Amino acid sequence: MSKKIPYRFYLTEDQMPTQWYNLRADMKEQPDPLLNPGTLEPLREEELYPIFCKELAAQEMDSKTRYFDIPEEIQEMYKIYRPSPLIRAYNLEKELGTPAKIYYKFEGNNTSGSHKLNSAIAQAYYAKKQGLTSLTTETGAGQWGTALSEACAYFGIPLTVYMVKCSFEQKPFRKAVMQTFDADVIPSPSETTQIGKKILAENPGTTGSLGCAISEAVEKATTTEGCRYVLGSVLNQVLLHQSIIGLEAKKAMELLEVYPDIVIGCAGGGSNLGGLIAPFMRDKLVDNKDIRFIAVEPASCPSLTRGKYAYDFCDTGKVTPMAKMYTLGCSFIPSANHAGGLRYHGMSPILSKLYHDGYMEAVSYEQTAVFEAAKLFARVETILPAPESSHAIKGAIEEALKCKETGEEKTILFGLTGTGYFDMTAYSAFHDGKMVDYIPTDEELEKAFEKLPKVDK
């Protein structure tokens, strides 16, 4: 008789990871280095000090240290809301009539409502340790801004958040939560920075993008004494912190004596996907495990599926270092779709390299199809998912239906990155038939590609 798997499985406190895993240490080929935009030479660690905390800059540049100890102070805050549950989606399996076994790692059981708190705590801790007096950041859907507000309040650090304008307008309650934690929230692009004024002059009425908000936050950090910038996705350091998701998931599956055939995550900048797949990708790279990895992105902002693998700026204002990544071009402004956390023009250099080298797949879906999947999931699993997470749900459903056709009993693991309770405007638009799918034309993408920096590397 097969072992009965519980609906929800939690690690015990003493089973929680005490180290983060650095996937770069096991990659067969490293991502290309960050470049200094002025010299086009590989960036040195000390050149990041005016932007990032020194410890975070060191983590960003380290491709050799396999495991980083999680400081005790961070572990203590993690224990407030971690470990997060690994859930068997029995009801979804039944609804789909699939022989597939579906699991999801749920990261929404904290005030921020998402996985973002895992890195926010780490970054706020290192800022406090360095003696910094304030931080700046950007946020798309508001999950990162909420998480960092919470972490900064915990460590007593003032925070300024530049929130993508369309999300600022669509999600006023996210602003209220951030203000509860004493963050200063500004819609981006804004008139408070020189870069913001320039973007507004060139694109009056723009709804903004993560690239715009990053530019403003970096300008604020580099022109304010004792201030540094922190980012919630894309960067190597963020994927390092988010590896706790995959480490917990793998440990839980080992204890349940199961192992995934397919691992799926939504993809915007890459933080949750990179964190979820990290230890499983290690198994593929080192132990040659036969496992598929699928990145699911919005059709309105398809950096992996339709982007170029090239050096590009990480922000619209072109003030950040340049990264080799799949990109739609830093001048590309995505449509004001509702998955605000996925509205970024580029993808993590780590994930871009893995995708480019054939270790990972990518698909994109239109948002109405994604919300259909979200509605089905909410109805049978009783969790209202965030629009971002719903892309992973859609991907998991599609793979489970393939198993139904073939009769294969594959094990699917996906990341449920957060809850959708601040996304009711989007859900209302969907239910009222007002949600519109938008897919950029080849001509629109080519205009942005033409502006990519010319780098002979």
C-alpha positions in Angstrom: 0.0 0.0 0.0 1.4 3.4 -1.0 2.3 5.9 1.7 -0.4 8.5 2.4 0.9 12.0 1.7 -0.6 14.7 4.0 -2.4 17.7 2.4 0.1 20.0 4.2 3.5 19.1 5.3 5.7 21.3 7.5 9.3 20.8 8.4 10.0 21.1 12.1 12.0 24.2 13.4 15.1 22.1 13.8 14.8 20.9 10.2 14.9 24.4 8.7 17.9 25.3 6.5 20.7 27.2 8.3 22.5 28.0 5.1 21.6 29.5 1.7 22.7 27.7 -1.4 24.6 29.5 -4.2 23.7 27.7 -7.5 26.5 29.5 -9.4 29.1 27.3 -7.6 27.7 24.3 -9.4 27.0 25.8 -12.8 29.1 24.3 -15.6 29.4 27.7 -17.2 29.1 31.0 -15.3 26.8 33.9 -16.3 28.7 36.6 -18.0 30.0 39.3 -15.6 28.3 42.6 -14.9 29.8 45.4 -16.8 30.7 49.0 -15.8 28.5 51.0 -18.2 31.2 53.7 -18.5 34.2 51.4 -19.3 32.4 48.3 -20.5 34.9 46.3 -18.3 33.8 43.6 -15.8 32.6 45.3 -12.7 34.7 45.1 -9.5 33.1 44.4 -6.2 34.1 47.8 -4.7 32.3 49.5 -7.6 29.0 48.3 -6.2 29.6 49.8 -2.7 27.9 53.2 -3.6 24.7 51.3 -4.5 24.6 48.1 -2.3 25.6 47.1 1.2 29.2 45.7 1.2 28.1 42.2 2.4 25.4 42.1 -0.3 28.0 43.3 -2.9 30.2 40.4 -1.9 27.4 37.9 -2.2 26.5 39.4 -5.6 30.0 38.7 -7.0 30.8 35.4 -5.3 30.4 32.4 -7.7 32.6 30.0 -5.8 31.1 29.8 -2.2 28.6 27.0 -2.4 26.8 27.6 0.9 26.5 30.8 3.0 25.6 30.6 6.7 22.3 32.4 7.5 23.0 34.8 10.4 21.3 34.0 13.6 19.3 37.2 13.6 17.9 36.4 10.2 17.1 32.8 11.2 15.2 34.2 14.2 13.0 36.4 12.0 12.5 33.6 9.5 11.1 31.4 12.3 8.2 33.9 12.7 6.7 32.7 9.5 8.8 29.8 8.3 9.0 26.9 7.4 6.3 27.4 4.8 4.1 24.4 3.9 4.5 22.0 1.0 1.0 21.2 -0.1 -0.3 18.2 -2.1 -3.0 19.5 -4.4 -5.3 16.5 -4.1 -8.4 18.5 -5.0 -6.8 20.0 -8.1 -5.7 16.6 -9.2 -9.2 15.3 -8.8 -10.7 18.2 -10.7 -8.4 17.7 -13.6 -8.8 14.0 -13.6 -5.0 13.6 -14.0 -2.7 10.8 -12.8 -0.1 13.4 -12.1 0.8 14.2 -8.5 0.8 17.9 -7.9 2.6 19.7 -5.1 3.1 23.4 -4.4 5.3 25.3 -2.0 3.1 28.1 -0.5 5.0 31.3 0.4 2.0 33.5 1.3 1.7 32.9 5.0 3.2 36.2 6.2 2.1 39.8 6.3 3.7 40.7 3.0 1.7 37.8 1.4 4.6 36.5 -0.6 8.1 35.0 -0.8 9.7 38.4 -1.0 10.2 38.6 2.8 12.9 35.9 2.6 15.4 38.4 0.9 14.0 41.6 2.4 14.9 40.4 5.9 18.5 39.5 4.8 19.0 42.8 3.0 17.6 44.9 5.8 19.8 43.0 8.3 23.0 43.7 6.4 22.1 47.4 6.0 21.6 47.6 9.8 24.8 45.7 10.4 26.7 48.2 8.2 25.3 51.2 10.0 23.3 52.6 7.1 20.6 55.2 8.0 18.1 54.6 5.2 17.3 52.4 2.2 15.5 52.8 -1.2 13.8 50.3 -3.5 11.3 49.8 -6.2 8.2 47.6 -6.2 5.9 46.4 -9.0 2.9 44.6 -7.6 3.7 45.9 -4.1 4.8 42.6 -2.6 8.5 43.5 -2.5 7.8 46.9 -1.2 5.5 45.5 1.5 8.1 42.9 2.5 10.9 45.3 2.7 8.8 47.8 4.7 8.1 45.0 7.2 11.8 44.1 7.4 13.0 47.7 7.7 10.5 48.3 10.5 11.8 45.3 12.3 15.4 46.5 12.1 14.5 50.2 12.5 15.6 51.5 9.1 13.7 54.3 7.2 12.6 53.2 3.7 11.5 55.0 0.5 9.6 52.9 -2.0 9.1 53.8 -5.7 6.0 51.9 -6.8 5.2 51.4 -10.5 2.5 54.0 -11.2 -0.1 51.6 -12.6 0.2 49.3 -9.6 0.1 52.3 -7.3 -3.3 53.2 -8.8 -4.6 49.6 -9.0 -3.5 48.5 -5.5 -4.0 51.4 -3.0 -4.2 49.0 -0.1 -0.6 47.9 -0.7 0.4 51.5 -0.2 -1.6 51.5 3.1 0.2 48.4 4.3 3.6 49.8 3.5 2.7 53.0 5.3 1.7 51.0 8.3 5.4 50.0 8.5 6.4 53.6 8.1 7.6 53.5 4.5 7.4 56.5 2.2 5.6 55.3 -1.0 6.0 57.3 -4.2 4.4 56.5 -7.6 7.0 56.0 -10.3 8.0 57.7 -12.5 7.8 60.8 -10.3 8.9 64.4 -10.2 11.1 63.7 -7.1 14.1 62.6 -9.1 16.0 63.9 -12.2 15.5 60.5 -13.9 11.8 60.5 -13.1 11.4 64.0 -14.6 13.3 62.9 -17.8 11.1 59.8 -18.2 7.9 61.8 -17.8 9.1 64.4 -20.3 9.8 61.7 -22.9 6.7 59.6 -22.1 3.9 61.8 -20.7 1.2 59.7 -19.1 3.3 56.6 -18.9 2.1 53.9 -16.5 5.7 53.2 -15.5 7.7 50.0 -15.3 10.0 48.3 -12.8 12.9 49.6 -14.9 11.7 53.2 -14.3 11.2 52.6 -10.6 14.7 51.1 -10.3 16.3 54.1 -11.9 14.6 56.5 -9.4 15.5 54.3 -6.4 19.1 54.1 -7.4 19.3 57.9 -7.9 17.8 58.4 -4.5 20.4 56.0 -2.9 23.4 57.4 -4.7 22.5 61.0 -3.8 21.6 60.5 -0.2 24.2 60.2 2.6 24.1 56.9 4.4 21.5 55.4 2.0 21.7 52.3 -0.2 19.5 50.6 -2.8 18.1 47.1 -2.4 16.4 45.1 -5.1 13.8 42.3 -4.7 14.6 40.2 -7.8 17.0 39.6 -10.7 20.3 39.9 -8.7 22.4 36.9 -7.7 22.2 37.9 -4.0 18.4 37.7 -4.1 18.3 34.3 -5.7 20.8 33.2 -3.0 18.4 34.3 -0.2 15.4 32.8 -2.0 17.1 29.4 -2.2 15.5 28.7 1.2 12.3 28.0 -0.7 13.9 25.2 -2.7 15.9 23.9 0.2 12.8 23.5 2.3 10.8 22.0 -0.5 13.5 19.5 -1.3 14.0 18.5 2.4 10.2 18.0 2.7 10.0 15.9 -0.4 12.8 13.8 0.8 11.0 13.1 4.1 7.9 12.3 2.1 9.9 10.0 -0.2 8.9 11.8 -3.4 10.9 13.7 -6.0 9.6 16.0 -8.8 9.8 15.3 -12.5 8.9 18.9 -13.3 9.5 22.1 -11.3 7.5 25.2 -12.4 7.6 28.8 -11.4 6.3 32.2 -12.6 9.0 34.3 -14.0 9.4 38.1 -13.9 12.9 38.9 -12.7 13.6 35.4 -11.4 13.7 35.5 -7.6 11.0 32.9 -6.7 11.8 30.7 -9.7 15.5 30.8 -9.0 15.0 30.1 -5.3 12.6 27.2 -5.9 14.7 25.4 -8.6 18.2 26.0 -7.0 18.8 22.7 -5.2 16.9 20.7 -7.8 18.9 22.3 -10.6 22.0 21.3 -8.6 20.8 17.7 -8.9 20.5 18.1 -12.7 23.9 19.8 -13.1 25.9 17.6 -10.7 24.0 14.3 -10.5 22.4 14.3 -14.0 18.9 14.0 -12.6 16.3 13.8 -15.3 14.1 16.8 -14.3 12.4 19.5 -16.3 12.3 23.2 -15.2 9.6 25.5 -16.7 9.5 29.3 -16.4 6.1 30.7 -17.0 5.9 34.4 -18.0 3.1 36.8 -19.1 2.6 37.1 -22.9 2.6 40.9 -22.3 6.2 40.9 -21.0 7.9 37.8 -22.6 11.6 38.3 -21.9 12.6 34.6 -22.1 10.3 33.5 -24.9 10.7 36.5 -27.2 13.6 38.5 -25.8 17.2 38.8 -26.9 20.1 37.3 -25.0 22.3 40.4 -24.7 23.9 42.9 -22.4 21.4 45.5 -21.3 20.9 48.0 -18.5 18.9 46.8 -15.6 16.9 50.0 -15.5 15.2 52.4 -17.8 17.3 55.4 -16.8 20.6 53.5 -17.7 22.3 54.2 -14.4 22.8 50.6 -13.2 25.5 48.1 -14.3 24.9 46.2 -17.5 23.9 42.5 -17.3 24.0 39.7 -19.9 20.4 38.5 -19.8 17.3 37.8 -21.8 15.8 41.2 -22.3 13.1 43.1 -24.1 15.3 46.2 -23.9 15.4 48.6 -21.0 13.4 51.1 -23.0 10.5 48.6 -23.3 7.5 49.7 -21.2 5.2 46.7 -20.6 1.4 47.1 -20.8 -0.4 47.8 -17.6 -1.3 44.2 -17.1 -2.3 43.0 -13.6 0.7 40.7 -12.9 2.7 43.8 -11.8 5.5 41.7 -10.3 6.2 40.2 -13.7 6.4 43.6 -15.5 10.2 43.6 -15.9 12.1 43.9 -19.1 14.9 41.4 -18.2 15.5 38.1 -16.5 18.0 37.1 -13.9 21.5 36.5 -15.4 21.6 33.1 -13.7 18.3 32.0 -15.1 19.1 33.5 -18.5 22.3 31.5 -18.7 20.6 28.3 -17.7 17.8 28.9 -20.2 20.3 29.8 -22.9 22.3 26.6 -22.2 19.2 24.4 -22.5 18.7 23.5 -18.8 15.4 25.2 -18.5 12.2 25.7 -20.6 10.0 28.8 -20.9 6.3 29.4 -21.9 4.1 32.4 -21.8 0.3 32.8 -21.3 -2.2 35.6 -21.8 -3.6 37.0 -18.6 -7.2 35.9 -19.1 -6.1 32.3 -19.4 -4.0 32.8 -16.3 -7.0 34.1 -14.4 -9.1 31.2 -15.5 -6.5 28.9 -13.9 -6.4 31.1 -10.8 -10.2 30.8 -10.4 -10.1 27.1 -10.8 -7.3 26.8 -8.3 -9.1 29.1 -5.7 -12.3 27.1 -6.0 -10.8 23.7 -5.4 -7.7 24.5 -3.2 -9.3 27.4 -1.2 -6.4 29.8 -1.6 -6.8 33.0 -3.7 -3.5 33.2 -5.6 -1.7 36.3 -6.7 -1.8 37.0 -10.4 2.0 36.4 -10.6 1.7 33.0 -8.9 -1.2 32.1 -11.1 1.1 31.9 -14.1 2.8 28.9 -12.4 -0.6 27.4 -11.6 -1.5 27.7 -15.3 1.8 26.0 -16.3 1.2 23.2 -13.7 -2.4 22.6 -15.0 -1.1 22.3 -18.6 1.5 19.8 -17.6 -1.0 17.8 -15.5 -3.4 17.7 -18.5 -0.6 16.3 -20.7 -0.2 13.5 -18.1 -4.0 12.9 -18.4 -3.6 12.4 -22.1 -0.5 10.1 -21.9 -1.4 8.3 -18.6 2.0 9.2 -17.1 2.1 9.6 -13.3 4.5 12.4 -13.1 5.2 14.5 -10.0 4.9 18.2 -10.5 6.1 20.8 -8.1 5.3 24.5 -8.5 5.8 27.7 -6.5 2.7 29.5 -5.1 4.6 32.7 -4.4 1.8 34.6 -2.7 -1.9 35.5 -2.1 -4.1 37.7 -4.3 -6.1 39.6 -1.6 -4.6 42.9 -2.7 -5.4 42.1 -6.4 -9.2 42.4 -6.3 -9.3 45.1 -8.9 -7.8 42.6 -11.3 -10.1 39.8 -10.2 -13.1 42.2 -10.6 -11.9 43.1 -14.1 -11.7 39.4 -15.0 -15.2 38.6 -13.6 -16.7 41.6 -15.3 -15.3 40.7 -18.7 -13.2 43.9 -18.8 -9.8 42.3 -18.7 -8.0 42.7 -22.0 -5.1 40.5 -23.2 -2.2 42.4 -24.7 0.7 40.9 -26.6 3.4 43.2 -28.0 4.0 43.1 -31.7 7.3 42.1 -33.3 7.6 45.7 -34.4 7.2 47.1 -30.9 9.8 44.7 -29.6 12.2 45.5 -32.5 12.0 49.2 -31.5 13.3 48.4 -28.1 15.9 45.9 -29.4 17.3 48.6 -31.7 18.2 50.6 -28.5 20.1 47.8 -26.8 23.6 49.0 -25.9 26.3 47.9 -28.4 28.7 45.7 -26.4 31.3 43.6 -28.1 31.6 40.9 -25.4 
